[in-house]
Amino acid sequence: MNSYQFDGKKSLFGVPKWCVFRFLMAVTALTLVAACASGPRPDNSGEPQGKDQATDSDESEVRKRARLRLELAVGYFDQGQTRVALDEVKQSLQQDPNYAEAYNLRGLVYMRLTDFRLAEESFRQALALAPRDGNTLHNYGWLLCQQAKFAEANALFGQALASNNYPNAAKTSMTMGVCQIRAGQLVDAEASLQRSYALDPGNPITGFNLSVLLFMRGDFVRSQFYIRRVNNGDFATAESLWQGIKVERKMGNADAMRQLADQLNKRFAQSRELQLYEKGSFDE
């Protein structure tokens, strides 16, 4: 059973205008990932015990039944059937009340339902069972970020990044950067986003946020570099094209600006961004 991780791209409640919600929603397929190595984990530490690696025979019948229920929950959660997913998570935990990964997914379900109290309770229970699980640390950090508990969130992101053999450092660094932007910690945010970009230069969320952050700081040349990579790829959206337009305008590139505006008109004719362009509202 694979563990789930939320990286800050599926839901950004109350973000500033320059950290755009709809752009992040447009790449939702990249946001919620099965993160841990598959296979049974007899304990909840996230690490095999003893000299032998865990195999199928190490998984108890109780854990197997719980895992199968959790796999169903994951499928329903991916399909947006949140309450059905929650019911499957409950049944998984009825089978095995010590299943840390089930509590982690339970936390994500309650995050989606905006029940932050139960989400936090779920992540705390998951970490009580698996204190070093990087995915749960990441998810709990994002929950706290949404509640403007920035210091606590950054501490949890840092613990996730320090986890042994943690495979999602790029996503956690990106999410940490987004959280630091929300906290107004722009220097730290740039460092986090640059770390994420170095690990995964193809992630459009990281590129977009770097462009926005550098634009805010008046570094239009570097902002242009990142947003052009996003807009020249497969994940250009109305928000990213609008960001590109604003960058090219600041740099006096009228032709590039018009080309992006043409794309915006052809692909996103009903968008708010096109309306802003037509009104000349470049500060929004």
C-alpha positions as CSV (number, residue, x, y, z in Angstrom):
1,M,0.0,0.0,0.0
2,N,1.4,3.4,-0.9
3,S,1.2,6.4,1.3
4,Y,-0.4,9.6,0.2
5,Q,1.0,13.1,0.3
6,F,-0.5,16.4,-0.4
7,D,1.9,18.9,-1.9
8,G,0.0,22.1,-1.7
9,K,-1.3,22.2,-5.2
10,K,-4.8,20.9,-4.9
11,S,-6.2,23.5,-2.5
12,L,-4.8,26.9,-1.6
13,F,-7.5,28.4,0.7
14,G,-7.2,32.2,1.0
15,V,-4.0,32.6,-1.1
16,P,-3.0,36.1,-2.2
17,K,-3.9,37.1,-5.8
18,W,-0.3,36.5,-6.9
19,C,-0.4,32.9,-5.8
20,V,-3.2,31.8,-8.1
21,F,-5.7,29.2,-7.1
22,R,-7.0,28.2,-10.5
23,F,-3.6,27.7,-12.0
24,L,-2.8,25.2,-9.2
25,M,-6.1,23.4,-9.7
26,A,-5.3,23.1,-13.5
27,V,-2.5,20.7,-12.7
28,T,-4.3,18.7,-10.0
29,A,-3.1,15.5,-11.6
30,L,0.4,16.3,-10.3
31,T,-0.6,17.1,-6.7
32,L,-1.6,14.0,-4.8
33,V,0.9,11.2,-5.3
34,A,1.5,7.7,-4.0
35,A,4.8,8.4,-2.4
36,C,6.2,5.5,-0.4
37,A,7.6,2.2,-1.7
38,S,4.9,-0.4,-2.1
39,G,4.8,-3.5,0.0
40,P,3.9,-4.5,3.5
41,R,5.4,-2.7,6.5
42,P,5.0,-4.9,9.5
43,D,5.7,-2.0,11.9
44,N,4.7,1.7,11.4
45,S,8.1,3.2,11.5
46,G,8.4,3.5,7.7
47,E,11.6,1.5,7.9
48,P,12.1,-2.3,7.7
49,Q,13.1,-4.0,11.0
50,G,16.0,-6.3,11.4
51,K,18.2,-7.5,8.5
52,D,15.4,-9.0,6.3
53,Q,13.4,-6.8,4.1
54,A,9.6,-7.0,4.4
55,T,7.8,-9.3,2.0
56,D,4.2,-10.4,1.5
57,S,4.4,-13.1,4.0
58,D,5.2,-10.6,6.7
59,E,1.8,-8.9,6.3
60,S,-0.7,-10.1,8.8
61,E,-4.3,-11.0,7.7
62,V,-5.6,-8.0,9.7
63,R,-3.2,-5.6,8.0
64,K,-4.0,-7.1,4.6
65,R,-7.7,-6.5,5.0
66,A,-7.1,-3.0,6.2
67,R,-4.8,-2.3,3.3
68,L,-7.3,-3.5,0.7
69,R,-9.9,-1.2,2.3
70,L,-7.4,1.7,2.2
71,E,-6.7,1.0,-1.5
72,L,-10.4,1.4,-2.2
73,A,-10.4,4.6,-0.2
74,V,-7.5,5.9,-2.3
75,G,-9.4,5.2,-5.5
76,Y,-12.5,7.0,-4.3
77,F,-10.5,9.9,-3.0
78,D,-8.8,10.3,-6.4
79,Q,-12.2,10.3,-8.1
80,G,-13.5,13.0,-5.8
81,Q,-15.9,10.7,-4.0
82,T,-14.7,12.1,-0.7
83,R,-17.4,10.7,1.6
84,V,-17.2,7.3,0.1
85,A,-13.4,7.4,0.6
86,L,-14.0,8.4,4.3
87,D,-16.3,5.4,4.8
88,E,-13.6,3.1,3.4
89,V,-11.0,4.7,5.6
90,K,-13.2,4.1,8.6
91,Q,-13.6,0.4,7.6
92,S,-9.8,0.1,7.2
93,L,-9.2,1.4,10.7
94,Q,-11.9,-0.9,12.1
95,Q,-9.8,-3.7,10.7
96,D,-6.5,-2.3,12.0
97,P,-6.7,0.6,14.5
98,N,-2.9,1.0,14.3
99,Y,-2.6,1.6,10.6
100,A,-0.7,4.9,10.3
101,E,-1.3,5.3,6.5
102,A,-5.0,5.1,7.0
103,Y,-4.9,8.0,9.5
104,N,-2.8,9.9,7.0
105,L,-5.4,9.5,4.3
106,R,-8.2,10.2,6.9
107,G,-6.4,13.6,7.5
108,L,-6.4,14.4,3.8
109,V,-10.1,13.5,3.5
110,Y,-10.9,15.9,6.4
111,M,-8.7,18.6,4.9
112,R,-10.8,18.3,1.7
113,L,-13.9,18.6,3.8
114,T,-12.4,21.6,5.5
115,D,-12.8,20.0,8.9
116,F,-9.4,21.0,10.2
117,R,-9.9,19.8,13.7
118,L,-10.4,16.2,12.6
119,A,-7.7,16.5,10.0
120,E,-5.2,17.6,12.6
121,E,-6.4,14.8,15.0
122,S,-5.8,12.3,12.2
123,F,-2.3,13.5,11.3
124,R,-1.4,13.4,15.0
125,Q,-2.5,9.8,15.3
126,A,-0.6,8.9,12.2
127,L,2.6,10.5,13.6
128,A,2.1,8.8,16.9
129,L,2.3,5.5,15.0
130,A,4.9,6.5,12.5
131,P,6.8,9.6,13.8
132,R,9.3,9.7,10.9
133,D,6.8,9.3,8.0
134,G,7.7,12.2,5.7
135,N,4.4,12.2,3.8
136,T,2.4,12.7,7.0
137,L,4.8,15.4,8.2
138,H,4.3,17.1,4.9
139,N,0.5,16.9,4.9
140,Y,0.3,18.1,8.5
141,G,2.6,20.9,7.6
142,W,0.3,22.0,4.8
143,L,-2.7,21.8,7.1
144,L,-1.0,24.2,9.6
145,C,0.0,26.5,6.7
146,Q,-3.6,26.8,5.7
147,Q,-4.3,28.0,9.3
148,A,-1.5,30.5,9.1
149,K,0.5,28.6,11.7
150,F,3.6,29.2,9.6
151,A,6.4,28.5,12.1
152,E,4.9,25.1,13.0
153,A,4.3,24.3,9.4
154,N,7.9,25.1,8.4
155,A,9.2,22.9,11.2
156,L,7.1,20.0,9.9
157,F,8.3,20.5,6.4
158,G,11.9,20.5,7.6
159,Q,11.3,17.3,9.5
160,A,9.9,15.7,6.3
161,L,12.9,16.8,4.3
162,A,15.2,15.3,7.0
163,S,13.5,11.9,6.8
164,N,15.7,9.1,5.7
165,N,15.4,8.2,2.0
166,Y,12.6,10.7,1.6
167,P,11.5,10.6,-2.1
168,N,9.4,13.7,-2.2
169,A,11.9,16.5,-1.4
170,A,11.0,18.4,-4.5
171,K,7.3,18.6,-3.7
172,T,7.9,19.4,0.0
173,S,10.3,22.1,-0.8
174,M,7.8,23.6,-3.3
175,T,5.0,23.4,-0.8
176,M,7.3,24.9,1.9
177,G,8.0,27.8,-0.5
178,V,4.3,28.4,-1.2
179,C,3.7,28.5,2.6
180,Q,6.6,30.9,3.1
181,I,5.2,33.2,0.4
182,R,1.9,33.3,2.3
183,A,3.9,34.1,5.5
184,G,5.6,37.0,3.7
185,Q,9.0,35.3,4.0
186,L,10.0,36.0,0.5
187,V,13.8,35.3,0.8
188,D,13.2,32.0,2.4
189,A,10.5,31.2,-0.1
190,E,12.8,31.8,-3.0
191,A,15.4,29.4,-1.4
192,S,12.8,26.7,-1.0
193,L,11.4,27.1,-4.5
194,Q,14.9,27.1,-6.0
195,R,15.7,23.9,-4.1
196,S,12.5,22.3,-5.5
197,Y,13.3,23.5,-9.0
198,A,16.8,22.0,-8.8
199,L,15.3,18.7,-7.9
200,D,12.4,18.8,-10.4
201,P,12.8,21.5,-13.0
202,G,9.8,20.3,-15.0
203,N,7.2,21.0,-12.2
204,P,5.1,23.9,-13.5
205,I,3.8,24.8,-10.1
206,T,7.4,25.5,-8.9
207,G,8.2,27.5,-12.1
208,F,5.0,29.5,-11.8
209,N,5.5,30.4,-8.2
210,L,9.2,31.3,-8.8
211,S,8.2,33.6,-11.7
212,V,5.5,35.3,-9.5
213,L,7.9,35.7,-6.6
214,L,10.7,37.2,-8.7
215,F,8.2,39.5,-10.4
216,M,7.2,40.8,-7.0
217,R,10.8,41.5,-6.2
218,G,11.4,43.3,-9.5
219,D,13.7,40.6,-11.0
220,F,11.9,40.5,-14.4
221,V,14.6,38.8,-16.3
222,R,14.6,35.7,-14.1
223,S,10.8,35.9,-13.8
224,Q,10.6,35.7,-17.6
225,F,12.9,32.6,-17.7
226,Y,10.6,30.6,-15.4
227,I,7.2,31.7,-16.8
228,R,8.4,31.1,-20.4
229,R,9.3,27.5,-19.5
230,V,5.8,27.0,-18.1
231,N,4.0,28.6,-21.0
232,N,6.1,26.7,-23.6
233,G,5.2,23.4,-21.9
234,D,2.0,21.4,-21.6
235,F,0.6,23.1,-18.5
236,A,0.0,26.7,-19.7
237,T,-3.2,28.1,-18.2
238,A,-4.9,31.5,-18.3
239,E,-3.1,32.4,-15.1
240,S,0.4,31.5,-16.4
241,L,-0.3,33.3,-19.7
242,W,-1.4,36.3,-17.8
243,Q,1.7,36.2,-15.7
244,G,3.8,35.9,-18.9
245,I,2.0,39.0,-20.4
246,K,2.8,41.0,-17.3
247,V,6.4,40.0,-17.4
248,E,6.8,40.8,-21.1
249,R,5.1,44.1,-20.6
250,K,7.6,45.1,-17.8
251,M,10.4,44.2,-20.1
252,G,9.0,46.2,-23.1
253,N,8.5,43.1,-25.3
254,A,5.4,44.2,-27.2
255,D,5.5,41.3,-29.7
256,A,5.8,38.6,-27.1
257,M,3.1,40.2,-25.1
258,R,0.7,40.2,-28.0
259,Q,1.5,36.6,-28.8
260,L,0.6,35.6,-25.3
261,A,-2.5,37.7,-25.4
262,D,-3.5,35.9,-28.7
263,Q,-3.1,32.5,-26.9
264,L,-5.1,33.8,-24.0
265,N,-7.9,34.9,-26.3
266,K,-7.9,31.6,-28.3
267,R,-7.7,29.2,-25.4
268,F,-9.3,31.0,-22.5
269,A,-11.8,33.4,-24.1
270,Q,-14.1,33.5,-21.0
271,S,-11.3,33.9,-18.5
272,R,-11.0,36.7,-16.0
273,E,-7.4,37.1,-17.2
274,L,-8.5,38.0,-20.7
275,Q,-10.9,40.6,-19.2
276,L,-8.1,42.1,-17.2
277,Y,-5.9,42.3,-20.3
278,E,-8.7,44.0,-22.3
279,K,-9.2,46.5,-19.6
280,G,-5.5,47.1,-19.2
281,S,-5.6,46.1,-15.5
282,F,-2.0,44.9,-15.3
283,D,-1.7,45.3,-11.5
284,E,-4.2,42.6,-10.7
